[in-house]
Amino acid sequence: MTNQARTSGMLVYKRNRFATRLPTDRFYTRSHYWLREVEPAVWRIGFTKFATRMLGDIVEYQFEVESGNHVECGQKIGWIEGFKAVSDVYSVAEGDFGGANADLREDITLLESDPYERGWLYQVTGRPEPDGVDANGYATILDATIDKMLESRHETEGHE
């Protein structure tokens, strides 16, 4: 069962062994990114706590687009490697790629330790993907994702 509570700009989400605080001042995507408008039409984008947990300890990343290049929603723009997986990084906004977070070169652990503030991934000047949701909508996405994971685990355990 989901446990949610709202505290000073945060939605507290708890489900099974996963808990997080979702800032309410941003949009979230089904692919577990968040977007926050830091200046008019300038979007800072990062991974949610759920995404970083699925990747495991993050060890390396690379962007394959240059700052100033035009990017489209859904375009592959790089990759990230964690101990659990190597994943493509996609743009969740359309516009001009504003570059990667320079702080990550010095401390890649910010992606996990401070994913909603100092651990952001990249910026885009333009507009976010149209189907972004608020924190409550993302909590619903998390519920569905966790339900699928639990269902898959139960099916696997039943076949052993």
C-alpha positions in Angstrom: 0.0 0.0 0.0 1.2 3.5 -0.8 1.8 6.0 2.0 1.8 9.6 0.9 2.1 12.9 2.9 2.8 16.4 1.9 5.4 18.5 3.8 6.7 21.9 2.9 7.0 21.6 -0.9 7.6 17.8 -0.8 5.4 14.8 -1.4 6.6 12.0 0.8 6.2 8.7 -0.9 6.6 5.2 0.7 5.9 1.9 -0.9 7.3 -1.5 0.2 11.0 -0.9 0.7 11.1 2.3 -1.4 10.7 5.8 0.1 11.4 9.2 -1.4 10.6 12.8 -1.1 9.3 14.3 -4.4 9.7 18.0 -4.8 6.3 19.5 -5.8 7.9 22.4 -7.9 8.7 20.2 -10.9 7.3 17.9 -13.6 8.0 14.2 -13.7 8.0 11.7 -16.7 7.0 8.1 -17.1 10.7 7.4 -17.8 11.7 8.6 -14.3 13.2 12.0 -15.1 12.2 15.3 -13.4 12.2 18.8 -15.0 12.3 22.1 -13.2 12.1 25.5 -14.9 15.0 27.5 -13.5 14.6 30.5 -15.7 11.8 31.2 -18.3 12.0 28.3 -20.8 15.3 27.0 -19.2 14.7 23.4 -17.9 17.0 21.7 -15.5 16.6 17.9 -15.8 17.6 15.0 -13.6 16.9 11.4 -12.6 14.4 10.7 -9.9 15.5 8.8 -6.8 13.7 5.7 -8.2 15.8 5.9 -11.4 19.0 6.1 -9.5 18.0 3.2 -7.3 17.3 1.1 -10.4 20.7 2.0 -11.9 22.7 1.1 -8.7 25.9 2.9 -7.9 26.6 5.2 -10.8 30.1 5.0 -12.2 30.2 6.8 -15.5 28.2 8.9 -17.9 28.6 10.7 -21.3 26.5 13.0 -23.4 26.7 12.6 -27.2 25.4 16.1 -28.0 27.2 19.4 -27.8 26.0 22.4 -25.9 23.8 24.5 -28.2 22.7 21.6 -30.4 18.9 21.2 -31.0 17.4 18.2 -29.2 13.9 16.6 -29.6 11.8 14.8 -26.9 12.7 11.2 -26.9 16.1 11.7 -28.6 19.0 9.6 -27.2 21.5 12.2 -26.0 24.0 10.0 -24.0 24.4 7.1 -21.7 24.9 6.4 -18.0 26.5 3.3 -16.4 25.6 2.0 -13.0 26.6 -1.3 -11.3 23.2 -2.7 -12.1 22.7 -1.4 -15.7 24.0 0.7 -18.6 21.1 2.9 -19.8 20.6 5.4 -22.5 19.9 9.0 -21.5 17.1 10.7 -23.4 16.0 14.2 -23.8 12.7 14.9 -22.1 12.5 18.4 -23.5 12.7 20.0 -26.9 15.0 22.9 -27.6 18.7 23.8 -27.3 20.9 21.5 -25.2 22.4 23.6 -22.5 25.0 21.1 -21.4 25.7 18.7 -18.6 25.9 19.6 -14.9 29.7 20.4 -14.5 29.5 19.4 -10.8 29.1 15.8 -11.8 32.6 15.7 -13.3 33.9 16.4 -9.7 31.4 14.2 -7.8 29.3 11.7 -9.7 27.7 10.5 -6.5 25.6 13.7 -6.5 23.2 11.9 -8.9 22.4 9.5 -6.0 23.0 11.6 -2.9 21.2 14.8 -4.1 19.2 13.9 -7.2 16.7 16.7 -7.0 19.1 19.6 -6.4 22.9 19.4 -7.0 22.7 16.1 -8.8 20.8 17.3 -11.9 21.9 15.9 -15.3 21.5 18.5 -18.1 19.6 21.6 -19.2 17.5 22.4 -22.2 16.3 25.8 -23.3 12.9 25.2 -24.9 9.8 23.3 -23.7 9.3 20.1 -21.7 7.8 16.9 -23.1 4.0 17.4 -23.2 3.0 14.5 -21.0 4.9 15.4 -17.8 2.9 15.1 -14.6 3.1 16.7 -11.1 4.3 14.9 -8.0 0.9 13.3 -7.4 0.8 12.0 -10.9 4.4 10.7 -10.6 3.3 8.9 -7.4 0.7 7.1 -9.5 3.4 6.2 -12.0 5.6 4.8 -9.2 2.7 2.7 -7.9 2.1 1.2 -11.3 5.9 0.6 -11.9 6.3 -1.1 -8.4 3.1 -3.2 -9.0 4.6 -4.5 -12.2 7.9 -5.3 -10.5 6.2 -7.1 -7.7 4.0 -9.0 -10.1 7.0 -10.0 -12.2 8.8 -11.1 -9.0 5.8 -13.3 -7.9 5.6 -14.9 -11.3 9.3 -15.7 -11.3 9.1 -17.1 -7.7 6.2 -19.3 -8.8 8.2 -20.9 -11.6 11.2 -22.0 -9.4 
